[in-house]
Amino acid sequence: MKISIMIQKKIVELLTQGLTHRQIARRVQVSPTTVGCLVHKVKHTPMPPDELLGLDNQQFETTLQTKQSPKTEGLKPIPDFNYIHDQMTIRDMTLKQLWLEFKEIQPNGVSYSRFVRLYKVWKKSLHSSMRQHFIAGQTLLVDFCGKTMPIHDMYSNKVRYVQIFVAVLGSSSFINSVAVETQTTEDWLKCFQMTFEKLGGVPKEIITDNLKAAVIKVSRHGSQLNRAFEQLADYHNFAILNTRPRTPKDKGLAEVSVQIIQRSVLVKLRHRKFFSLDELQKALDIEMELLNKKVTQRFMESRWDRFLRLEKNRLQSLPQHPYPFIKWIFQQTTSEFYQFKVLDNIYSVPHQYIGKKLDIGITEHEIQFYFENELITSHPRCFGQNELCIIEAHMPENHRLYHHLSPASIKQWATSLGTYVSQFVENILNKPKNLAKNIKSLNKLREYITDNQLENILDQGCQYALQYKISSVTDLIYILQNKKFLVSSDIKKLVPITHGNLRGADYFSAGDIE
């Protein structure tokens, strides 16, 4: 029947009150014939009118058979809009091209204008997050679950709660989840590394909200991204798109995926007791495989099959080597000593950056210092305690001159040139008297060696001086000028002279002497 289900129920209700057909028609503003047609159906139904009114709309239409069947005769063929929606994920694909391909198969199909209208109507039936248009292999949306998972310590029975990271590919809705201890930068980067390995590739862009591990600051002038996250993006060649503040619909698919994980995965695991992060991750992987291979009611195709068909071959390749993780310490002010204590050791930076805020990057073998995203200096990493890693070029001129006069500086210079140089310098510095005068003399020696480029022979000269117990810098310079140590090494051993009038050792060793 063409009248609405509400009017149909109103007619049945008025019929139970004893009104005539014409009275009912006037009340609901339909023709008496329509009322009579519906009353006829009610009378031939075994169910009393009062019980009919207790049914829901669908059951009411089914019982009275009043649902109007759509006309199919004479309608033009329409395409499979699931297929059209999939094809629209291909870069540069247009509805016009898909309509032309459809018309080749169905010459009597709908016109282009109706094709577009029907597709728009079909899209409105999808979930709001699914209406976003994603190109295959391009977009990964990420978020953390609001729900955490407990990890039990088997020895102390203490419980800690870990975070669940969720990533979903835009075109195929393929979901991955990772369990990490916190939402800090280090764990944030770990989540992406594990997700990329799971996908076997890297998307071209990542949509994230504004947590501190991703975005340091958001203003009307733009967003300041976390440097560590930027470096990960540069290394893997993907773009970072952060959402607008307080606008979850910008990553609606991620929000929906978080709900799916919480309701379909974490709820199932709520009674299990986990004792390590790895154990929880293995359980998540098993549940994620089941979830992704499950056929959905809407698309009749699993997320895994859609991932293989649409996105796997369109992802960027993984880098040849894994990303070298860098631990960051941000916005550290440079003191007047132009030094930073990092992991119990002291490192210098150029004195021009006193008072400036620097970012410190810590790798496995290096300590790096950045100012406004630019590397200004780096040091090999020291693994002792309270070691001084000072570069002389970082000092102001007056500090550099004083540094040259320090015993530590002289010892460091001597050690770099050889064992005998170090021993010669130690002997002079260990003299209790006239230490200042001795330091001045040693600096004079250092300047003489540097100016005359004698570093390659200084160790031999010191060996000669130590051999003959020479401890004066002036005498050592004289030795180097005249190269006496070279002459000494060239002196040949004396050869015994043979002569008839000379008695040799054999004569005196004889037993009988006349």
Secondary structure, DSSP 4 states (H G I P E B T S, - for coil): --S-HHHHHHHHHHHHTT--HHHHHHHHTS-HHHHHHHHHHHHTSSS-HHHHHTS-HHHHHHHHT-PPPPP-TTPPP---HHHHHHHTTSTT--HHHHHHHHHHH-TTS--HHHHHHHHHHHHHTS-GGGGS---TTTEEEEEE-SS-EEEE-TTT--EEEEEEEEEEETTT--EEEEEES-SSHHHHHHHHHHHHHHHTSB-SEEEE---TTTEEEEETTEEEE-HHHHHHHHHHT-EEEEPPTT-GGGGHHHHHHHHHHIIIIITTTTT----SHHHHHHHHHHHHHHHHTSBPTTTSSBHHHHIIIIIGGGSBPPPSS-----EEEEEEEP-TT-EEEETTEEEE--GGGTT-EEEEEE-SSEEEEEETTEEEEEEEPP-SSS-EE--GGGS-HHHHHHHHTSHHHHHHHHHHH-HHHHHHHHHHHT-SS-HHHHHHHHHHHHHHHHHHT-HHHHHHHHHHHHHTT---HHHHHHHHHHTHHHHHHHPPPPPPPP-TT---HHHHH-S---
